[in-house]
Amino acid sequence: MKKYIKSILAIAVPIMLSNLISQLQMVIDRIFIGRLSIESMSAVGNASTPIWTSMNVIFSLTTGATILVSQAYGAKEIDRAKQILSSVLKYNNVLGVAMFLFWLICPQVAFRLMGVDESIIGMSVEYAKFFSPIFVLSGLGASISCLLQVSQKTKIMVWYGISRSLINILLDYLLIFGNFGFPAMGVKGAALATTIAELIGDLIVLLYVLFTKDLPFRPSFASILPAKASYYGQTVKYGAPTALEDFAWNFGNLYLIVMLNKISVTAAGIHSIIFGVELIAVVLVGSMGTATLTLSGYETGKKNVRGVWDVVMSASFLSAVIAILNLLLFVLIPRPILSLFTTDEKVLLAAPVYLFIVGLDLFPKSGNIIFGSGIRGYGEPSWMLKTQLFGTAFVVTLSTLMVMVFHMGIVEIFCLVVCDETVRFILNSRKLRKIRKEAEQI
């Protein structure tokens, strides 16, 4: 297992640092917004969830390319890997432009379907419109991320995260509050700051990809334009279950926000704060998941299914360490953590309960991330879709009963999330064990 831990860390640590820096930037962004009002926090929470759901569609579809290119690399089929990446670079951009147009022209459609309160829907719409230009380069960004992961050249992502985050924090300070003569734009300023920072960060990574000489899978410009749609079709075949899985998960999360909106605007704001804090640990585990997916694909291409299991066990150990440290932090200093985001005394008094629940949530959630990556890397992405559809139906049904029938509150909703992750983790772990046993019998 030691060799796999080393390989996992080689891929995951640069991505982890980039994501951690980016997440810290998002935390600071939420701290600034929280200083405006709890209503502003609720507006951004309502807007950012469906926006990131849209963004995840592109990155989830690209997961199919990561699986196929990793397997091709394991089988030493370098030309096929390049053809797949050429196709992804060409066709991913169409999705990005379509999503840009939707969030620029008619974001209110999504927010009204979510039941966003009329008192904050205007702020949510403004946030979405100023954020929408990010989608223009999202298809390119997802494709480049795939290229870097499979090539195990992820160190540039650290510089991407640092530059993007520093620019975003500076622009947040200037544009949200109107410091140094800049206009005080509130939530619009937060969205604009993120957009400018993202575009600059993407430009840095693009220049690296164009000029570095050590990317064995980098396709040429001449191969991108005539790239065959059939290769993208293969990518979609593997990536669509992951995209649908992410959509189902995000739909469940969106539905929870709808239910929380029915409780109160404050409840939705609390959800935005608490799960924003949890995301710091989730992105660390997610980096392990990215490495697990890539290495599982390598081992599958080599016909070494036992290696897939060893990769998953190694990543699970590392993720468990992260989850334990995260829970200890939440238990020991809950109030100081939440006081960064709000001065609302009711929220601060409930801090220990909220953070303890999401601290427990990370254990089954990290298990689903790692085991799911192993299952996908083996070549069975549809399984994760099945368990997620079950989980979404579970969350939608029970949250409706809890809020609409039994009039329960936010604590019970948080507990429901933990139950959902735990049930799915049991199902996913059994599936991977079954794959291992079947492979050993061959």
C-alpha positions in Angstrom: 0.0 0.0 0.0 2.9 2.3 0.6 3.6 2.7 -3.2 0.0 3.7 -3.8 -0.1 6.2 -0.9 3.0 7.8 -2.5 1.3 7.9 -6.0 -1.9 9.2 -4.5 -0.2 12.0 -2.7 1.9 12.9 -5.9 -1.3 13.5 -7.8 -3.6 14.7 -4.9 -1.3 17.1 -3.0 -1.0 19.8 -5.7 -4.7 19.6 -6.5 -5.4 19.6 -2.7 -3.3 22.7 -2.2 -5.0 24.4 -5.1 -8.5 23.5 -3.9 -7.7 24.3 -0.3 -6.4 27.8 -1.3 -9.5 28.2 -3.5 -11.8 27.1 -0.7 -10.2 29.4 1.8 -10.8 32.1 -0.8 -14.5 31.1 -0.9 -14.6 31.1 2.9 -13.2 34.7 3.0 -15.7 35.6 0.3 -18.5 34.3 2.5 -17.1 36.1 5.5 -17.3 39.3 3.6 -20.8 38.6 2.4 -21.9 37.5 5.9 -20.8 41.0 7.2 -23.4 42.5 4.9 -26.4 40.6 6.3 -27.8 37.1 6.8 -30.1 37.9 3.9 -27.1 38.5 1.6 -25.6 35.1 2.7 -29.0 33.4 1.9 -29.1 35.1 -1.5 -25.6 33.9 -2.4 -26.3 30.4 -1.0 -29.5 30.1 -3.1 -27.7 31.4 -6.3 -24.4 29.5 -6.0 -25.9 26.1 -5.5 -27.7 25.8 -8.9 -24.8 27.6 -10.6 -22.2 25.1 -9.3 -24.7 22.3 -10.2 -24.5 23.5 -13.8 -20.7 23.8 -13.7 -20.5 20.2 -12.3 -22.2 18.9 -15.4 -19.2 19.8 -17.5 -16.6 18.5 -15.1 -18.6 15.4 -14.5 -18.8 14.6 -18.2 -15.1 15.1 -18.3 -14.7 12.4 -15.7 -15.5 10.0 -18.5 -12.5 11.3 -20.4 -10.3 10.8 -17.3 -11.4 7.2 -17.0 -10.9 6.4 -20.7 -7.5 8.2 -21.0 -6.2 6.6 -17.8 -7.2 3.2 -19.0 -5.6 3.9 -22.4 -2.4 5.0 -20.7 -2.4 1.8 -18.6 -2.8 -0.2 -21.8 0.0 2.0 -23.5 -2.5 3.3 -26.1 -1.1 6.9 -26.3 -2.6 7.8 -29.7 -6.1 6.8 -28.5 -5.6 8.9 -25.4 -4.7 12.0 -27.5 -7.8 11.5 -29.8 -10.1 11.3 -26.8 -8.6 14.6 -25.3 -8.9 16.3 -28.7 -12.6 15.5 -28.9 -13.2 16.6 -25.3 -11.4 20.0 -25.9 -13.6 20.6 -29.0 -17.1 19.6 -27.7 -16.9 20.6 -24.1 -16.8 24.3 -25.0 -20.2 24.1 -26.6 -21.8 23.2 -23.3 -19.9 26.1 -21.6 -21.2 28.7 -24.0 -24.8 27.4 -23.6 -24.7 27.6 -19.8 -23.2 31.1 -20.0 -26.2 32.3 -22.1 -28.7 30.7 -19.7 -27.3 32.2 -16.5 -26.8 35.6 -18.2 -30.3 35.8 -19.7 -32.7 33.9 -17.5 -31.4 32.9 -14.0 -34.7 33.9 -12.4 -36.3 30.8 -13.9 -34.1 28.6 -11.7 -34.6 30.7 -8.6 -38.4 30.8 -8.9 -38.5 27.0 -9.3 -36.4 26.8 -6.1 -38.9 29.0 -4.2 -36.3 31.7 -3.4 -38.0 34.3 -1.2 -39.0 37.5 -3.0 -37.0 39.6 -0.5 -33.7 38.2 -1.8 -34.4 36.9 -5.3 -33.2 40.2 -6.8 -29.7 39.7 -5.2 -29.6 36.1 -6.3 -30.3 37.1 -10.0 -27.6 39.9 -9.9 -25.1 37.4 -8.4 -25.8 34.9 -11.2 -25.5 37.4 -14.0 -22.2 38.8 -12.9 -20.9 35.2 -12.3 -22.1 33.8 -15.7 -18.9 34.7 -17.8 -17.0 32.0 -15.9 -18.9 29.4 -18.0 -17.3 30.6 -21.2 -14.0 29.0 -20.3 -15.4 26.2 -18.1 -15.3 23.6 -20.9 -11.7 24.4 -21.7 -10.8 24.3 -18.0 -12.4 20.9 -17.4 -10.5 19.5 -20.4 -7.2 20.9 -19.2 -7.7 19.5 -15.7 -8.2 16.1 -17.2 -5.0 16.4 -19.2 -3.0 17.5 -16.2 -4.4 14.8 -13.9 -3.7 11.9 -16.3 -0.2 13.3 -17.1 0.4 13.6 -13.3 1.5 17.2 -13.9 -0.8 18.9 -11.3 1.7 21.2 -9.7 0.6 24.2 -11.8 -2.7 24.0 -10.1 -1.1 25.3 -6.9 -0.1 28.5 -8.7 -3.5 28.6 -10.3 -5.1 28.5 -6.9 -2.8 31.0 -5.3 -3.1 33.6 -8.1 -6.8 33.2 -8.4 -7.5 33.4 -4.7 -5.3 36.4 -4.0 -6.9 38.3 -6.8 -10.4 37.3 -5.7 -9.8 38.3 -2.0 -8.4 41.7 -3.1 -11.3 42.4 -5.5 -13.8 41.2 -2.8 -12.4 43.8 -0.4 -12.6 46.5 -3.1 -15.9 45.7 -4.8 -18.2 44.3 -2.0 -17.6 47.2 0.4 -16.4 50.0 -2.0 -13.0 50.5 -0.5 -10.4 52.9 -2.0 -12.9 54.7 -4.2 -14.4 51.6 -5.8 -18.2 51.3 -6.0 -19.9 49.3 -3.1 -21.5 46.5 -5.1 -22.5 44.1 -2.4 -23.2 40.5 -3.7 -22.7 41.8 -7.3 -19.2 42.7 -6.3 -18.6 39.3 -4.9 -19.6 37.6 -8.1 -17.6 40.0 -10.3 -14.5 39.5 -8.2 -14.8 35.7 -8.5 -15.3 36.0 -12.3 -12.3 38.2 -12.9 -10.1 36.0 -10.7 -11.3 32.8 -12.4 -10.5 34.1 -15.8 -7.0 35.2 -14.9 -6.4 31.8 -13.2 -7.6 30.0 -16.3 -5.3 32.1 -18.5 -2.2 31.1 -16.3 -3.0 27.4 -16.7 -3.7 27.7 -20.4 -0.3 29.4 -21.0 1.4 26.6 -19.0 -0.3 23.9 -21.1 0.6 25.7 -24.4 4.3 26.2 -23.6 5.4 23.3 -21.4 7.2 20.4 -23.2 6.4 17.7 -20.7 2.7 16.7 -21.4 2.7 13.4 -23.2 -1.1 13.5 -23.9 -1.4 17.1 -25.1 -3.2 17.1 -28.5 -2.2 19.5 -31.2 -4.4 22.3 -32.5 -4.5 20.5 -35.8 -6.1 17.4 -34.1 -8.7 19.4 -32.2 -10.7 20.9 -35.0 -11.3 17.7 -36.9 -11.8 15.6 -33.7 -14.4 12.9 -34.1 -17.7 13.2 -32.2 -17.5 9.4 -31.7 -14.7 9.8 -29.1 -16.7 12.4 -27.3 -19.6 10.0 -27.4 -17.5 7.5 -25.6 -16.6 10.1 -23.0 -20.2 11.0 -22.5 -21.1 7.2 -22.1 -18.7 7.0 -19.2 -19.2 10.6 -17.9 -23.0 10.9 -18.2 -23.6 8.6 -15.2 -21.3 10.7 -13.2 -22.9 13.9 -14.5 -26.4 12.5 -13.7 -25.1 11.4 -10.3 -23.8 14.8 -9.5 -27.0 16.4 -10.8 -29.0 14.0 -8.6 -26.9 14.9 -5.6 -27.2 18.6 -6.3 -30.9 18.3 -6.9 -31.3 16.7 -3.5 -29.2 19.6 -2.0 -31.3 22.2 -3.9 -34.5 20.5 -2.6 -33.1 20.8 0.9 -32.6 24.5 0.3 -36.2 24.7 -0.9 -37.4 23.1 2.3 -35.1 25.4 4.4 -36.6 28.4 2.6 -40.0 27.2 3.8 -38.6 27.2 7.4 -37.1 30.7 7.1 -34.6 32.8 5.2 -32.3 32.5 8.1 -32.4 28.7 7.9 -31.2 28.8 4.3 -28.4 31.2 5.4 -27.3 28.9 8.1 -27.1 26.0 5.6 -25.0 28.1 3.4 -22.6 28.9 6.2 -22.3 25.4 7.7 -21.8 23.5 4.5 -19.5 26.2 3.3 -17.3 25.4 6.3 -17.6 21.6 5.6 -16.4 22.1 2.0 -12.9 22.9 3.2 -12.5 19.3 4.3 -14.5 17.9 1.4 -12.2 19.5 -1.2 -9.2 17.8 0.6 -11.0 14.4 0.3 -12.1 15.2 -3.2 -8.5 15.6 -4.2 -7.9 12.1 -2.9 -10.9 11.0 -5.0 -9.4 12.5 -8.1 -6.1 10.6 -7.6 -8.1 7.4 -6.8 -10.0 7.7 -10.1 -6.8 8.2 -12.1 -4.8 5.4 -10.5 -7.8 3.0 -10.5 -8.0 3.6 -14.3 -4.3 2.8 -14.7 -4.7 -0.4 -12.8 -7.8 -1.4 -14.7 -6.0 -0.8 -18.0 -3.3 -3.1 -16.7 -5.9 -5.8 -15.9 -4.9 -5.5 -12.2 -8.2 -5.3 -10.3 -6.5 -6.1 -7.0 -4.5 -2.9 -7.6 -7.8 -1.0 -7.7 -8.7 -2.3 -4.3 -5.3 -1.3 -2.9 -5.6 2.2 -4.3 -9.0 2.6 -2.6 -7.8 1.3 0.7 -4.8 3.6 0.7 -6.9 6.7 -0.2 -9.5 5.7 2.5 -6.8 5.7 5.1 -5.7 9.2 4.2 -9.3 10.4 4.0 -10.1 9.0 7.5 -7.2 11.0 8.9 -8.7 14.2 7.4 -12.1 13.4 8.7 -10.9 12.8 12.3 -8.9 16.0 12.3 -11.9 17.9 10.9 -14.3 16.5 13.6 -11.8 17.4 16.4 -11.6 21.0 15.1 -15.4 21.3 14.9 -15.8 19.9 18.4 -13.1 22.0 20.1 -13.7 25.4 18.6 -17.2 25.6 17.0 -18.1 29.1 18.0 -14.9 30.8 16.8 -15.3 29.1 13.4 -18.9 30.3 12.9 -18.2 33.8 14.3 -16.1 34.4 11.2 -19.2 34.2 9.1 -21.9 35.8 11.2 -22.6 37.8 14.4 -26.1 36.4 14.7 -26.2 35.2 18.3 -28.9 32.5 17.6 -26.7 30.9 15.0 -23.6 31.1 17.3 -25.4 29.5 20.2 -26.4 26.5 18.0 -22.9 26.3 16.5 -21.7 23.1 18.4 -24.7 21.1 17.2 -24.5 22.2 13.6 -20.7 21.6 13.3 -20.8 18.3 15.2 -23.3 17.0 12.7 -21.4 18.0 9.6 -18.2 16.7 11.2 -19.8 13.3 11.5 -21.1 13.7 7.9 -17.6 13.8 6.5 -16.9 10.2 7.4 -19.5 8.5 5.2 -19.2 11.3 2.6 -15.4 10.7 2.2 -16.1 7.0 1.9 -18.5 7.6 -0.9 -16.0 9.9 -2.7 -13.1 7.4 -2.5 -15.1 4.1 -3.0 -17.1 5.8 -5.8 -13.8 6.8 -7.6 -12.6 3.3 -7.4 -15.8 1.9 -8.8 -15.7 4.5 -11.7 -12.0 3.8 -12.4 -12.8 0.1 -12.7 -15.3 1.1 -15.4 -18.7 0.9 -13.7 -19.8 4.6 -13.3 -23.5 3.6 -13.6 -23.5 2.0 -10.2 -22.8 5.3 -8.4 -25.7 6.9 -10.3 -28.0 4.2 -9.0 -27.0 4.7 -5.4 -27.3 8.5 -5.8 -30.7 8.3 -7.3 -31.7 6.2 -4.3 -30.2 8.8 -1.9 -31.9 11.7 -3.7 -35.3 10.0 -3.4 -34.5 9.3 0.2 -33.7 12.9 1.0 -36.5 14.4 -1.0 -39.2 12.2 0.5 -38.0 12.4 4.1 -37.2 16.2 4.1 -40.7 16.9 2.7 -42.3 14.9 5.5 -40.0 16.4 8.1 -40.8 20.0 7.1 -44.2 20.0 5.6 -45.9 17.4 7.8 -44.0 17.2 11.1 -42.7 20.8 11.0 -39.1 19.9 12.0 -36.2 22.3 11.9 -32.7 22.7 10.5 -31.0 20.3 13.0 -33.2 17.4 11.8 -32.5 18.3 8.2 -28.7 18.1 8.9 -29.1 14.7 10.5 -31.0 13.5 7.4 -28.0 14.4 5.3 -25.8 12.2 7.5 -28.2 9.3 7.2 -28.3 9.6 3.4 -24.5 9.5 3.1 -24.2 6.6 5.5 -26.7 4.4 3.7 -25.0 5.1 0.4 -21.6 4.4 1.8 -22.7 0.9 2.9 -24.1 0.2 -0.6 -21.0 1.5 -2.3 -18.5 -0.4 -0.1 -20.3 -3.7 -0.7 -20.2 -3.1 -4.4 -16.5 -2.6 -4.5 -15.9 -5.7 -2.4 -18.1 -7.7 -4.8 -16.0 -6.4 -7.8 -12.8 -7.5 -6.0 -14.2 -11.0 -5.2 -15.4 -11.6 -8.7 -12.0 -10.5 -10.2 -10.1 -12.9 -7.8 -12.3 -15.8 -9.0 -11.3 -15.3 -12.7 
